[in-house]
């Protein structure tokens, strides 16, 4: 099962026309309508220790919104 932060939120047809999906390294911006996260695990954090944690691999997130999510910041991939 894929980690939630690796999924864009749009289907294949939408992704074919999506300007954010052209480059796989490009993150869907937080303002993207279909890039919103509705999972129970999604909680926007205000914890500075998580926000400024230097060893979180934020480039692994397909959506910018994940980079502020407590679940991603706690369970996501780490840099070496």
C-alpha positions as CSV (number, residue, x, y, z in Angstrom):
1,X,0.0,0.0,0.0
2,X,1.4,3.4,-1.0
3,X,2.0,6.0,1.7
4,X,-0.6,8.7,1.6
5,X,2.0,11.5,1.0
6,X,2.9,9.8,-2.3
7,X,-0.6,10.1,-3.8
8,X,-1.6,13.3,-5.7
9,X,-5.4,13.0,-5.2
10,X,-6.4,13.2,-8.8
11,X,-7.3,10.3,-11.2
12,X,-5.3,9.4,-14.3
13,X,-7.5,11.5,-16.6
14,X,-7.1,14.6,-14.5
15,X,-3.4,14.0,-14.1
16,X,-3.0,13.9,-17.9
17,X,-3.9,17.6,-18.0
18,X,-2.6,18.7,-14.6
19,X,0.2,21.2,-14.7
20,X,1.6,19.9,-11.4
21,X,1.9,16.3,-12.6
22,X,4.1,17.0,-15.6
23,X,7.2,16.8,-13.5
24,X,6.9,14.0,-10.9
25,X,9.1,16.0,-8.5
26,X,6.7,18.9,-8.6
27,X,4.4,19.1,-5.6
28,X,0.7,19.9,-5.9
29,X,0.3,23.3,-4.3
30,X,-1.7,23.6,-1.2
31,X,-4.2,25.7,-3.2
32,X,-4.9,22.8,-5.6
33,X,-8.6,21.8,-5.3
34,X,-7.9,18.1,-5.8
35,X,-4.7,18.1,-3.8
36,X,-6.6,18.5,-0.5
37,X,-6.3,15.8,2.1
38,X,-9.4,14.4,3.7
39,X,-7.8,11.6,5.6
40,X,-8.4,11.2,9.4
41,X,-4.7,11.2,9.9
42,X,-4.2,14.7,8.3
43,X,-3.7,17.2,11.0
44,X,-2.0,20.5,10.3
45,X,0.7,21.0,12.9
46,X,1.8,24.2,14.6
47,X,4.6,22.4,16.5
48,X,7.9,24.3,15.6
49,X,9.9,21.2,16.4
50,X,8.2,19.3,13.6
51,X,8.0,22.3,11.2
52,X,11.7,22.9,11.4
53,X,12.9,19.3,11.7
54,X,15.9,19.2,9.3
55,X,15.9,15.4,8.7
56,X,12.4,15.1,7.1
57,X,12.5,14.3,3.4
58,X,9.9,16.8,2.3
59,X,10.7,16.1,-1.4
60,X,8.9,12.7,-0.9
61,X,5.6,14.4,-0.6
62,X,3.5,14.7,-3.8
63,X,1.5,17.5,-2.2
64,X,2.7,20.7,-0.6
65,X,-0.1,20.2,2.0
66,X,1.7,17.1,3.3
67,X,4.7,19.2,4.4
68,X,2.6,20.7,7.1
69,X,0.8,17.5,8.2
70,X,1.7,16.1,11.6
71,X,1.3,12.5,10.3
72,X,3.8,13.1,7.4
73,X,6.2,15.0,9.6
74,X,6.1,12.2,12.2
75,X,6.0,9.1,10.0
76,X,7.4,10.2,6.7
77,X,10.8,9.4,5.2
78,X,13.9,10.8,6.8
79,X,17.1,12.1,5.2
80,X,20.3,10.2,5.9
